[in-house]
């Protein structure tokens, strides 16, 4: 099967997922609005993180951009389980279609929505006073790191969705994302936490990305040298969970 044929199948599945946006616009709007509400809540109601040098909003917004890349996986996870349970995958497999195109299409659609979410969040952050001081190239590099983290988390979510097997179990799995998100330096510096907790936070892959993008944005809390960790962690997660997801998909859809 040629590469062009595989790409065509993947794009067909991507357009299928994008068509769902037109039929369910409320879901898309809620997905974009939730992280905005979180950022405004922490910025104005809970703001003032301890041990933060400089403006807390400049520290918070990169953390919230990172957190947004971890949250909101339930839509993709639910879509995968629904396709498996409704027999949609079996119908696709009866067609001359590239193996795994369904998962690729779903992941591309999710990444497009994630990119849109990043732009919305950055715009809201700008409106409340956040500024990126690192220049255009550094800004694009930070956005690239954020999307790389999302891509890795997405394939973890796809794998866990197939392990869960049913849409009603997705929420139980999604709850596991919350400790990962909050056990990070998204809202507060690890130096302000108890020693053992600060160590856990520093080893969280999400903290590596948050620290790296703060450095690229020229915001408080950024430290040089974390860009490599922000690249390596997602690639390691992808190396583990992408093959697991593809293998699980083949077994469930045979």
C-alpha positions as a printed Julia matrix, in Angstrom:
254×3 Matrix{Float64}:
   0.0    0.0    0.0
   1.54   3.3   -1.11
   2.21   6.21   1.24
  -0.14   8.42  -0.78
  -2.93   5.87  -0.31
  -2.32   5.73   3.44
  -2.29   9.53   3.7
  -5.53   9.72   1.71
  -7.23   7.29   4.1
  -5.96   9.17   7.14
  -7.23  12.48   5.73
 -10.62  10.91   5.0
 -10.88   9.84   8.64
  -9.74  13.29   9.76
 -12.51  14.93   7.72
 -14.96  12.52   9.32
 -13.94  13.74  12.76
 -14.02  17.39  11.69
 -17.56  16.91  10.37
 -18.58  16.0   13.93
 -17.6   19.53  15.0
 -20.28  21.03  12.75
 -22.91  18.68  14.19
 -21.78  19.18  17.82
 -20.55  22.79  18.09
 -21.44  23.0   21.79
 -18.91  20.29  22.6
 -16.19  22.22  20.76
 -17.09  25.52  22.45
 -17.14  23.95  25.91
 -13.78  22.32  25.23
 -12.3   25.73  24.38
 -14.05  27.59  27.21
 -13.16  25.29  30.11
  -9.39  26.01  30.16
 -10.13  29.73  29.76
 -12.33  29.64  32.86
  -9.6   27.74  34.72
  -7.02  30.37  33.81
  -9.26  33.26  34.85
 -10.14  31.5   38.09
  -6.54  30.87  39.09
  -5.42  34.26  37.83
  -8.03  36.33  39.69
  -9.48  34.16  42.45
  -6.63  31.89  43.51
  -3.67  33.86  42.11
  -0.53  34.94  43.88
   1.61  31.79  43.82
   4.25  31.57  46.5
   7.96  31.78  45.65
   7.18  33.36  42.27
   9.55  36.12  41.22
   7.76  38.65  39.03
   4.2   38.94  37.8
   2.15  35.86  38.7
   0.1   36.14  35.49
   3.3   35.78  33.46
   4.05  32.62  35.46
   0.49  31.28  35.33
  -0.33  31.56  31.62
   2.46  29.23  30.36
   1.45  26.77  33.08
  -2.17  26.92  31.97
  -1.16  26.44  28.34
   0.68  23.3   29.43
  -2.24  22.11  31.55
  -4.57  22.54  28.57
  -2.45  20.06  26.64
  -3.06  17.44  29.34
  -6.78  18.02  29.91
  -9.67  17.53  27.5
  -8.74  14.04  26.32
 -12.15  12.59  27.16
 -13.69  13.62  23.82
 -11.14  11.61  21.86
 -11.27   8.72  24.32
 -15.08   8.58  24.15
 -15.07   8.75  20.34
 -12.66   5.82  20.12
 -14.7    3.63  22.48
 -17.97   4.53  20.74
 -16.56   3.56  17.34
 -15.41   0.23  18.75
 -18.7   -0.53  20.51
 -20.98   0.53  17.65
 -19.23  -1.63  15.09
 -18.01   1.37  13.08
 -14.48   0.02  13.09
 -15.64  -3.31  11.72
 -17.32  -1.57   8.79
 -14.19   0.43   8.08
 -12.06  -2.69   8.17
 -14.27  -4.27   5.52
 -13.2   -1.49   3.17
  -9.84  -1.2    1.35
  -8.53   1.19   4.0
  -5.11   1.6    5.59
  -4.86  -0.09   8.97
  -4.92   2.48  11.78
  -6.27   5.33   9.63
  -9.16   5.74  12.08
  -6.81   6.41  14.99
  -4.63   8.73  12.91
  -7.65  10.7   11.74
  -8.91  11.04  15.29
  -5.5   12.19  16.52
  -5.11  14.78  13.73
  -8.55  16.23  14.48
  -7.67  16.43  18.17
  -4.39  18.18  17.38
  -6.19  20.75  15.23
  -8.57  21.5   18.08
  -5.64  21.67  20.51
  -3.85  24.19  18.29
  -7.01  26.29  18.17
  -7.29  26.03  21.94
  -3.71  27.24  22.36
  -4.42  30.31  20.24
  -7.57  31.09  22.24
  -5.72  30.66  25.54
  -2.82  32.82  24.37
  -5.26  35.52  23.29
  -7.03  35.48  26.66
  -3.67  35.51  28.42
  -2.65  38.56  26.41
  -5.93  40.24  27.38
  -5.25  39.79  31.11
  -1.7   41.1   30.89
   0.53  38.17  29.91
   3.35  38.89  27.48
   5.86  36.66  25.67
   9.27  38.33  25.57
  11.33  35.71  23.75
  10.66  36.72  20.15
   8.74  35.03  17.3
  11.04  32.01  16.88
  11.04  31.25  20.6
   7.24  31.7   20.67
   6.77  29.16  17.87
   9.22  26.8   19.57
   7.22  26.98  22.8
   4.0   26.26  20.92
   5.7   23.3   19.25
   6.72  21.87  22.64
   3.17  22.26  23.93
   1.7   20.44  20.92
   4.32  17.7   21.23
   3.21  17.11  24.81
  -0.42  17.02  23.65
   0.42  14.47  20.97
   2.03  12.19  23.54
  -0.86  12.56  26.02
  -3.31  11.93  23.18
  -1.89   8.51  22.4
  -1.84   7.63  26.09
  -5.53   8.56  26.14
  -6.3    6.49  23.03
  -4.61   3.46  24.56
  -6.39   3.86  27.91
  -9.71   4.31  26.11
  -9.29   0.96  24.39
  -8.29  -0.62  27.69
 -11.42   0.83  29.32
 -13.46  -0.5   26.41
 -16.73   1.33  27.09
 -17.63   5.05  26.92
 -19.07   5.03  30.45
 -15.68   3.99  31.84
 -13.83   6.81  30.11
 -14.62   9.32  32.86
 -13.12   7.01  35.47
  -9.91   6.82  33.42
  -9.97  10.58  32.75
  -9.92  11.24  36.5
  -6.35   9.89  36.49
  -5.31  12.94  34.44
  -6.1   15.36  37.26
  -3.28  14.24  39.6
  -0.83  14.47  36.7
  -1.98  18.01  35.94
  -1.98  19.35  39.47
   1.18  17.55  40.6
   3.16  19.94  38.44
   4.52  23.48  38.54
   1.63  24.85  36.48
   0.33  26.99  39.35
   3.16  27.16  41.87
   6.91  26.71  42.01
   8.17  23.36  43.26
  10.43  25.29  45.67
   7.34  26.36  47.61
   6.3   22.72  48.21
   7.47  20.17  50.81
  10.67  18.43  49.77
   9.18  15.08  48.71
   6.31  16.75  46.86
   8.65  19.15  45.1
  10.71  16.19  43.88
   7.61  14.49  42.46
   6.62  17.74  40.74
  10.06  18.2   39.21
   9.95  14.7   37.69
   6.52  15.27  36.14
   6.92  15.49  32.33
   4.39  18.3   32.35
   6.65  20.36  34.63
   9.51  19.98  32.16
   7.34  21.39  29.37
   5.99  24.21  31.55
   9.5   25.24  32.61
  10.8   25.07  29.03
   8.0   27.18  27.55
   8.37  29.76  30.35
  12.02  30.05  29.4
  11.2   30.42  25.7
   8.48  32.97  26.46
  10.89  34.88  28.74
   8.51  34.51  31.69
   9.2   33.91  35.41
   9.94  30.32  36.34
  11.77  29.49  33.13
  15.13  27.76  33.33
  17.59  27.22  30.46
  18.27  23.58  29.61
  14.75  22.25  30.07
  13.93  22.28  26.35
  15.7   18.95  25.88
  13.69  17.36  28.7
  10.5   18.82  27.2
  11.34  17.02  23.94
  12.63  13.74  25.39
   9.75  13.08  27.81
   6.96  13.19  25.16
   9.05  11.16  22.71
   9.59   8.48  25.36
   5.86   8.4   26.12
   5.1    8.14  22.41
   7.63   5.33  21.99
   5.75   3.35  24.63
   2.07   4.18  24.12
   1.74   4.69  20.35
   2.79   1.09  19.53
   0.67  -0.17  22.44
  -2.36   1.72  21.11
  -1.9    0.45  17.55
  -1.42  -3.13  18.75
  -4.48  -2.91  20.99
  -6.53  -1.45  18.14
  -5.6   -4.31  15.82
  -6.51  -6.9   18.44
  -9.87  -5.29  19.31
 -10.91  -4.71  15.71
 -10.07  -8.15  14.3
